[in-house]
Amino acid sequence: MTKRSLILLGFSLGLLALLFLLPNAPQMKPSRLAKELPDEMGDWRGIPREPGALEKKVLAQDTEFRRMEYRDISGKFPSIEASIVFSGKNLSQSIHRPEVCLRAQGWTFVHENYLELEGLLPSGGALPVKEMICKRVAMKNPEKEGEKPTPFLTPDGEEVLLWRVFYYTFFGHEDVVAGHYERTFVDMKDRLFMGYDQRWAYATFSSFITARLSEQGIMPAGAPSFDEAETTEIIRGFLEKLLPIVVAEPGEGFDPSLADGKSIGL
């Protein structure tokens, strides 16, 4: 664990001890992130996707998902997936570090880094994200029930490796943070000093690194090919269009699930 993580963990544990002296918070505040993703946005068209069985299994029943695969109708860019998980009343069961699910899905982490993407939040604020470049073997779905998945092979007989860029961050009622421990610290601080719980939205934006597929000889001839740096720029350009639509100013988010205080069991 890094020094940064240890310091934040220490703060969080101290605040956690104080929380036991407080009564239960009377209400839950909504996230700054909107509940719905747009169907279209410029040249991007969204296709709704369902969360995986593993995600549904490990998260609480009052957790809500939104997922869209956005495709560029101009054909210039690879598709981008926008995935959001909205926490329920029990944060320990309804939201966690995204690395947990990614590793369970077979992704290996090649590179991890914390970044500030300038000018992407309302009023020109920076968007904190964790950038992860990951890879995993591409698997075929079994043709018959009970059969095990088998890997796709390149023309040379090697296993096909998928490479993908992931950006993730957490949107709270006022704050946006990129780290699990930062989120925990903000949650405890707001519970202690502001007197409320908050609904967090964990958002992931990702796209395949098509240059890696080209290197393996499995991209169609003439198809656009982008390396890691180019893929990150494509995601950033996408976020410049999406975030002004779905992110509210601090403290101004609205969530219909919290409007009557009952929809998620409050």
C-alpha positions as CSV (number, residue, x, y, z in Angstrom):
1,M,0.0,0.0,0.0
2,T,1.4,3.4,-0.9
3,K,2.1,6.2,1.7
4,R,-0.8,8.2,0.2
5,S,-3.2,5.3,0.8
6,L,-1.9,4.7,4.3
7,I,-2.5,8.4,5.3
8,L,-6.0,8.4,3.9
9,L,-6.7,5.0,5.6
10,G,-5.6,6.5,8.9
11,F,-7.9,9.5,8.6
12,S,-10.8,7.2,7.6
13,L,-10.3,4.9,10.5
14,G,-10.2,7.9,12.9
15,L,-13.5,9.3,11.5
16,L,-15.1,5.8,11.6
17,A,-14.5,5.6,15.3
18,L,-16.2,9.0,15.7
19,L,-19.2,7.8,13.7
20,F,-20.2,5.3,16.4
21,L,-21.0,8.3,18.6
22,L,-23.6,9.7,16.1
23,P,-27.2,8.6,15.5
24,N,-28.1,7.2,12.1
25,A,-28.1,9.9,9.4
26,P,-31.6,10.9,8.5
27,Q,-31.3,11.0,4.8
28,M,-29.3,10.1,1.7
29,K,-28.2,12.9,-0.7
30,P,-28.1,12.2,-4.4
31,S,-24.9,11.9,-6.6
32,R,-23.9,14.7,-8.9
33,L,-24.1,12.2,-11.7
34,A,-27.4,11.9,-13.5
35,K,-29.3,8.6,-13.4
36,E,-29.7,8.3,-17.2
37,L,-27.2,8.3,-20.0
38,P,-28.1,10.0,-23.3
39,D,-29.1,7.8,-26.3
40,E,-27.1,9.9,-28.7
41,M,-24.6,12.6,-28.5
42,G,-23.2,14.1,-31.7
43,D,-21.9,11.2,-33.8
44,W,-22.1,8.8,-30.9
45,R,-25.1,6.5,-30.6
46,G,-25.7,4.5,-27.4
47,I,-26.7,0.9,-27.2
48,P,-28.0,-0.2,-23.7
49,R,-26.0,-3.1,-22.2
50,E,-26.8,-5.3,-19.2
51,P,-24.3,-5.7,-16.3
52,G,-22.6,-9.1,-16.1
53,A,-23.8,-11.9,-13.9
54,L,-20.8,-11.5,-11.6
55,E,-21.6,-7.8,-10.9
56,K,-25.2,-8.6,-10.1
57,K,-24.2,-11.4,-7.7
58,V,-21.7,-9.6,-5.6
59,L,-23.5,-6.2,-5.2
60,A,-26.5,-5.4,-3.0
61,Q,-30.1,-5.7,-4.4
62,D,-30.6,-1.9,-4.1
63,T,-27.6,-1.2,-6.3
64,E,-28.6,0.4,-9.7
65,F,-26.7,0.0,-13.0
66,R,-26.6,2.1,-16.1
67,R,-24.5,0.9,-19.1
68,M,-24.2,2.1,-22.7
69,E,-21.9,1.1,-25.5
70,Y,-21.4,4.2,-27.7
71,R,-20.6,3.7,-31.3
72,D,-19.3,6.4,-33.6
73,I,-21.6,6.6,-36.7
74,S,-18.8,8.3,-38.7
75,G,-16.7,5.1,-38.3
76,K,-13.6,7.1,-37.2
77,F,-13.3,5.8,-33.7
78,P,-13.7,2.5,-31.7
79,S,-16.7,2.1,-29.5
80,I,-16.6,3.4,-25.9
81,E,-18.4,1.8,-23.0
82,A,-19.9,4.1,-20.2
83,S,-20.8,2.1,-17.1
84,I,-22.3,3.5,-13.9
85,V,-23.0,1.7,-10.6
86,F,-25.2,3.7,-8.1
87,S,-24.7,2.7,-4.5
88,G,-27.5,1.6,-2.2
89,K,-28.0,2.3,1.5
90,N,-25.3,-0.2,2.5
91,L,-22.1,1.2,0.9
92,S,-20.0,-1.8,2.0
93,Q,-22.1,-4.1,-0.2
94,S,-23.2,-1.9,-3.1
95,I,-19.9,-0.2,-4.2
96,H,-16.3,-1.2,-4.0
97,R,-12.9,-0.8,-5.7
98,P,-13.5,-1.5,-9.5
99,E,-10.3,-3.5,-9.6
100,V,-12.1,-6.3,-7.8
101,C,-14.6,-6.9,-10.7
102,L,-12.0,-6.4,-13.4
103,R,-9.7,-9.0,-11.9
104,A,-12.6,-11.4,-11.5
105,Q,-13.3,-10.9,-15.2
106,G,-9.8,-12.0,-16.1
107,W,-8.2,-8.6,-16.7
108,T,-4.5,-8.3,-15.9
109,F,-3.3,-4.8,-14.9
110,V,-0.4,-3.6,-17.1
111,H,-0.4,0.1,-16.0
112,E,-2.1,2.2,-13.3
113,N,-2.0,5.9,-12.8
114,Y,-4.0,8.7,-11.2
115,L,-4.7,11.7,-13.5
116,E,-6.5,15.1,-13.4
117,L,-8.3,15.7,-16.7
118,E,-8.5,19.5,-16.8
119,G,-11.7,21.3,-17.8
120,L,-14.1,18.4,-17.9
121,L,-16.3,19.1,-14.9
122,P,-19.0,21.9,-14.8
123,S,-17.5,25.4,-14.6
124,G,-14.2,24.1,-16.0
125,G,-13.1,21.9,-13.0
126,A,-10.7,19.0,-13.4
127,L,-12.0,15.4,-13.4
128,P,-9.9,13.1,-11.2
129,V,-9.6,9.6,-12.7
130,K,-7.7,6.4,-12.2
131,E,-6.3,5.2,-15.5
132,M,-5.8,1.5,-16.0
133,I,-4.4,-0.3,-19.1
134,C,-5.4,-3.9,-18.9
135,K,-5.2,-7.1,-21.0
136,R,-6.9,-10.5,-21.1
137,V,-7.3,-13.5,-23.3
138,A,-10.3,-13.2,-25.7
139,M,-12.6,-16.2,-25.0
140,K,-15.3,-17.9,-27.1
141,N,-18.6,-18.6,-25.5
142,P,-19.3,-22.3,-25.2
143,E,-21.5,-23.7,-28.0
144,K,-23.2,-26.2,-25.6
145,E,-24.2,-25.9,-22.0
146,G,-21.5,-27.3,-19.6
147,E,-18.7,-26.7,-22.0
148,K,-15.8,-24.5,-21.0
149,P,-14.9,-21.3,-22.9
150,T,-12.0,-21.6,-25.3
151,P,-9.6,-18.8,-26.4
152,F,-9.7,-17.2,-29.8
153,L,-6.5,-17.8,-31.8
154,T,-4.5,-15.5,-34.1
155,P,-3.7,-16.7,-37.7
156,D,-0.4,-17.9,-36.1
157,G,-2.1,-20.0,-33.5
158,E,-1.5,-17.7,-30.6
159,E,-4.1,-16.7,-28.1
160,V,-5.7,-13.4,-28.9
161,L,-5.1,-10.7,-26.3
162,L,-7.6,-7.9,-25.7
163,W,-6.1,-4.6,-24.5
164,R,-8.3,-1.9,-23.0
165,V,-8.0,1.5,-21.4
166,F,-10.2,2.1,-18.4
167,Y,-10.9,5.4,-16.6
168,Y,-12.9,5.3,-13.4
169,T,-14.0,7.8,-10.8
170,F,-16.6,8.3,-8.0
171,F,-19.2,11.0,-8.1
172,G,-20.6,12.0,-4.7
173,H,-23.1,14.6,-3.7
174,E,-20.5,17.4,-3.9
175,D,-17.1,15.7,-4.4
176,V,-15.6,13.7,-7.3
177,V,-12.7,11.5,-6.3
178,A,-10.7,8.8,-8.1
179,G,-9.6,6.6,-5.2
180,H,-11.4,4.2,-2.9
181,Y,-9.9,5.6,0.2
182,E,-10.6,9.2,-0.8
183,R,-14.2,8.2,-1.3
184,T,-14.3,6.6,2.2
185,F,-12.8,9.6,3.8
186,V,-15.3,12.0,2.1
187,D,-18.2,9.8,3.1
188,M,-17.1,9.8,6.7
189,K,-16.4,13.5,6.8
190,D,-19.8,14.4,5.4
191,R,-21.6,12.0,7.7
192,L,-19.7,13.5,10.7
193,F,-19.8,17.2,9.9
194,M,-22.7,17.6,7.5
195,G,-25.1,15.0,9.0
196,Y,-26.0,13.0,5.8
197,D,-25.1,9.9,3.9
198,Q,-24.7,10.2,0.2
199,R,-25.3,8.0,-2.9
200,W,-22.1,7.5,-4.8
201,A,-22.0,6.8,-8.5
202,Y,-18.9,4.8,-9.6
203,A,-18.4,5.5,-13.3
204,T,-16.1,3.7,-15.7
205,F,-15.3,4.8,-19.3
206,S,-13.3,2.4,-21.5
207,S,-12.3,1.4,-25.0
208,F,-10.3,-1.2,-26.8
209,I,-6.7,-0.4,-27.9
210,T,-7.2,-1.4,-31.6
211,A,-3.5,-1.1,-32.4
212,R,-2.9,-4.2,-30.2
213,L,-5.4,-6.1,-32.3
214,S,-3.8,-5.0,-35.5
215,E,-0.4,-6.2,-34.2
216,Q,-2.0,-9.7,-33.8
217,G,-3.3,-9.7,-37.4
218,I,-7.0,-9.8,-36.5
219,M,-8.2,-6.3,-37.5
220,P,-10.0,-5.9,-40.9
221,A,-7.8,-4.3,-43.6
222,G,-8.1,-0.6,-43.6
223,A,-9.8,-0.4,-40.2
224,P,-8.7,2.5,-38.0
225,S,-6.0,1.6,-35.5
226,F,-5.2,3.5,-32.4
227,D,-2.4,3.0,-29.8
228,E,-2.7,3.6,-26.0
229,A,-2.1,7.4,-26.1
230,E,-4.5,7.8,-29.0
231,T,-7.2,5.8,-27.3
232,T,-6.9,7.9,-24.1
233,E,-7.4,11.0,-26.3
234,I,-10.5,9.5,-27.9
235,I,-12.0,8.8,-24.5
236,R,-11.2,12.3,-23.3
237,G,-12.9,13.8,-26.4
238,F,-15.9,11.6,-25.6
239,L,-16.1,12.8,-22.0
240,E,-15.9,16.5,-23.2
241,K,-19.3,15.8,-24.9
242,L,-20.9,13.6,-22.2
243,L,-20.1,15.1,-18.9
244,P,-21.7,18.5,-19.4
245,I,-25.0,16.6,-20.1
246,V,-24.9,14.2,-17.1
247,V,-22.9,16.0,-14.3
248,A,-24.5,18.6,-12.0
249,E,-22.8,21.4,-10.1
250,P,-21.8,20.4,-6.5
251,G,-24.8,19.6,-4.3
252,E,-27.3,20.0,-7.2
253,G,-27.8,16.4,-8.3
254,F,-31.3,14.9,-8.5
255,D,-32.1,11.2,-8.0
256,P,-35.8,10.1,-8.4
257,S,-35.0,7.0,-6.4
258,L,-34.4,9.2,-3.3
259,A,-37.2,11.7,-3.9
260,D,-39.5,10.0,-1.4
261,G,-36.9,8.5,0.8
262,K,-38.3,5.0,0.3
263,S,-37.2,3.6,-3.1
264,I,-33.9,2.2,-1.8
265,G,-35.2,1.1,1.6
266,L,-34.5,4.3,3.6
